[in-house]
Amino acid sequence: MTTAQIIEIILIAVGLAMDAFAVAVSSGVTLKKMRLRHAMRIAAFFGFFQAIMPLLGWLTGRAFRQYICTYDHWVAFLLLSGIGGKMIYEARRPADDQSVSDPLNVYVLFTLAIATSIDALAVGVTFSFLDVDIWHSIGVIGAITFVLSFIGTQVGKTFGHLFEHRLETLGGMILVGIGLKILIHHQFLGG
């Protein structure tokens, strides 16, 4: 992998992790006595699902790659821009009741981990059209999500919801930017 590809994967990982980070912040606010093992559990769930979903998307995309390889750059652009746009929209809209019931309950945690990693599934489909080392990519995505989710629980415990929506917006902007880069690179630079 080139340095540019590694940086791109890291930026994608950070962008994807913003949803998990925001939920981890909420979890940190919700739990009255956040312990290290609680933060580790939340981060492990989010990191695992954020890593496994791109693999599932990549496998799905590989199955259909031959049918849409002529338009793969457009698919990558639309998926990343759509995911990023959705993240920006959700960060800007007024919160309904986004409270987390018990983030340590295995069913609640499983649901939150799936919900925050759906975007990673679509990114995995995008990866199937690009020259990406999927194993390295999912390792980076899982590790970054784990670390940011762990940090999120601590931020939530300490500072509450102060930064949550701003970071989700930033994550969306990163994904839109990468989608635009893929499209421009393919259309104008013959990538």
C-alpha positions as CSV (number, residue, x, y, z in Angstrom):
1,M,0.0,0.0,0.0
2,T,1.2,3.5,-0.8
3,T,1.4,6.2,1.8
4,A,-1.6,8.0,0.1
5,Q,-3.7,4.8,0.4
6,I,-2.8,4.4,4.0
7,I,-3.8,8.0,4.8
8,E,-7.0,7.5,2.8
9,I,-7.9,4.3,4.8
10,I,-7.1,6.2,8.1
11,L,-9.4,9.1,7.1
12,I,-12.2,6.7,6.1
13,A,-11.8,4.9,9.4
14,V,-12.0,8.2,11.3
15,G,-15.0,9.2,9.3
16,L,-16.8,5.9,9.9
17,A,-15.9,5.9,13.6
18,M,-17.6,9.2,14.3
19,D,-21.0,7.6,14.7
20,A,-19.6,5.1,17.2
21,F,-17.7,7.9,18.9
22,A,-20.9,9.9,19.3
23,V,-22.8,6.9,20.7
24,A,-19.8,6.2,23.0
25,V,-20.0,9.8,24.3
26,S,-23.7,9.3,25.0
27,S,-22.9,6.0,26.8
28,G,-20.3,7.8,28.9
29,V,-22.9,10.4,29.8
30,T,-25.5,7.7,30.6
31,L,-23.4,5.6,32.9
32,K,-23.1,7.0,36.4
33,K,-20.0,5.0,37.2
34,M,-18.0,4.4,34.1
35,R,-15.3,1.9,34.8
36,L,-12.4,0.9,32.6
37,R,-14.0,-2.5,31.8
38,H,-17.3,-0.8,30.7
39,A,-15.4,1.5,28.3
40,M,-13.4,-1.5,27.0
41,R,-16.6,-3.5,26.4
42,I,-18.3,-0.6,24.5
43,A,-15.2,0.0,22.4
44,A,-14.7,-3.7,21.7
45,F,-18.3,-4.1,20.4
46,F,-18.0,-1.0,18.2
47,G,-14.6,-1.8,16.9
48,F,-15.5,-5.4,16.1
49,F,-18.6,-4.5,14.1
50,Q,-17.0,-1.6,12.4
51,A,-14.3,-4.0,11.2
52,I,-16.6,-6.9,10.2
53,M,-19.1,-4.8,8.2
54,P,-16.7,-3.6,5.5
55,L,-15.6,-7.2,5.0
56,L,-19.2,-8.2,4.4
57,G,-19.7,-5.3,2.1
58,W,-16.4,-6.1,0.2
59,L,-17.5,-9.7,-0.3
60,T,-20.9,-8.6,-1.6
61,G,-19.3,-6.0,-3.9
62,R,-16.8,-8.5,-5.3
63,A,-19.7,-10.8,-6.3
64,F,-21.2,-8.0,-8.4
65,R,-18.1,-6.2,-9.5
66,Q,-18.0,-7.6,-13.0
67,Y,-21.5,-6.1,-13.7
68,I,-20.7,-2.6,-12.8
69,C,-16.9,-2.2,-13.2
70,T,-17.4,0.5,-15.9
71,Y,-19.2,2.7,-13.4
72,D,-17.4,1.7,-10.2
73,H,-16.0,5.2,-9.6
74,W,-19.5,6.6,-9.7
75,V,-20.7,3.9,-7.3
76,A,-17.9,4.7,-4.9
77,F,-18.6,8.4,-5.2
78,L,-22.3,8.0,-4.6
79,L,-22.0,5.6,-1.7
80,L,-19.3,7.6,0.1
81,S,-21.1,10.9,-0.6
82,G,-24.5,9.5,0.5
83,I,-23.1,8.1,3.7
84,G,-21.2,11.3,4.4
85,G,-24.3,13.4,3.6
86,K,-26.4,11.3,5.8
87,M,-24.0,11.8,8.7
88,I,-23.9,15.5,8.2
89,Y,-27.8,15.7,8.0
90,E,-28.2,13.6,11.2
91,A,-25.7,15.7,13.1
92,R,-27.6,18.9,12.1
93,R,-31.1,17.8,12.7
94,P,-32.7,18.3,16.1
95,A,-32.3,15.3,18.4
96,D,-35.5,13.4,19.1
97,D,-34.9,11.3,22.2
98,Q,-31.5,9.9,21.4
99,S,-30.8,8.7,24.9
100,V,-29.2,5.4,25.4
101,S,-31.0,3.1,27.7
102,D,-28.3,0.8,29.2
103,P,-25.3,0.8,27.0
104,L,-23.8,-2.2,28.9
105,N,-26.8,-4.5,28.2
106,V,-25.6,-6.9,25.6
107,Y,-28.7,-6.5,23.4
108,V,-28.6,-2.7,23.5
109,L,-24.9,-2.8,22.8
110,F,-25.3,-5.2,19.9
111,T,-28.0,-3.0,18.4
112,L,-25.9,0.1,18.9
113,A,-22.9,-1.6,17.3
114,I,-24.9,-2.7,14.3
115,A,-26.6,0.7,13.9
116,T,-23.3,2.6,14.0
117,S,-21.6,0.2,11.5
118,I,-24.2,0.0,8.7
119,D,-22.3,2.8,6.9
120,A,-19.1,0.6,7.1
121,L,-21.0,-2.1,5.1
122,A,-21.5,0.4,2.2
123,V,-17.9,1.5,2.4
124,G,-16.9,-2.2,2.1
125,V,-18.9,-2.4,-1.1
126,T,-16.9,0.7,-2.3
127,F,-13.6,-1.1,-1.3
128,S,-14.5,-3.9,-3.7
129,F,-14.2,-1.5,-6.6
130,L,-10.9,-0.1,-5.5
131,D,-7.4,-1.5,-5.2
132,V,-7.6,-1.8,-1.4
133,D,-6.0,-4.4,0.9
134,I,-9.2,-5.4,2.7
135,W,-7.5,-7.1,5.6
136,H,-5.3,-4.1,6.4
137,S,-8.3,-1.8,5.9
138,I,-10.6,-3.6,8.3
139,G,-7.8,-3.9,10.8
140,V,-7.3,-0.1,10.7
141,I,-11.0,0.6,10.8
142,G,-11.6,-1.7,13.7
143,A,-8.6,-0.4,15.7
144,I,-9.4,3.3,15.1
145,T,-13.1,2.7,16.0
146,F,-12.0,0.9,19.2
147,V,-9.7,3.7,20.2
148,L,-12.1,6.5,19.4
149,S,-15.0,4.7,21.1
150,F,-12.9,4.2,24.2
151,I,-12.0,7.9,24.2
152,G,-15.7,8.7,23.5
153,T,-16.8,7.0,26.7
154,Q,-14.3,9.1,28.6
155,V,-15.3,12.3,26.9
156,G,-18.9,11.5,27.7
157,K,-18.1,10.8,31.3
158,T,-16.2,14.1,31.6
159,F,-17.7,16.6,29.1
160,G,-21.1,15.3,28.1
161,H,-22.5,16.2,24.6
162,L,-20.3,19.2,24.0
163,F,-18.6,17.9,20.8
164,E,-20.7,15.0,19.7
165,H,-22.5,16.6,16.7
166,R,-19.5,18.5,15.4
167,L,-17.5,15.3,15.1
168,E,-20.2,13.5,13.3
169,T,-20.4,16.4,10.8
170,L,-16.6,16.3,10.4
171,G,-16.8,12.5,9.7
172,G,-19.4,13.0,7.1
173,M,-17.3,15.7,5.4
174,I,-14.3,13.4,5.3
175,L,-16.3,10.7,3.5
176,V,-17.8,13.1,1.0
177,G,-14.3,14.5,0.3
178,I,-12.9,11.0,-0.3
179,G,-15.8,10.1,-2.6
180,L,-15.2,13.3,-4.6
181,K,-11.5,12.5,-4.8
182,I,-12.2,9.1,-6.2
183,L,-14.5,10.5,-8.9
184,I,-12.2,13.3,-9.9
185,H,-9.2,11.0,-10.0
186,H,-11.0,8.5,-12.2
187,Q,-12.7,11.1,-14.5
188,F,-9.8,13.5,-15.0
189,L,-6.6,11.7,-14.1
190,G,-7.5,8.3,-15.6
191,G,-7.3,6.5,-12.2
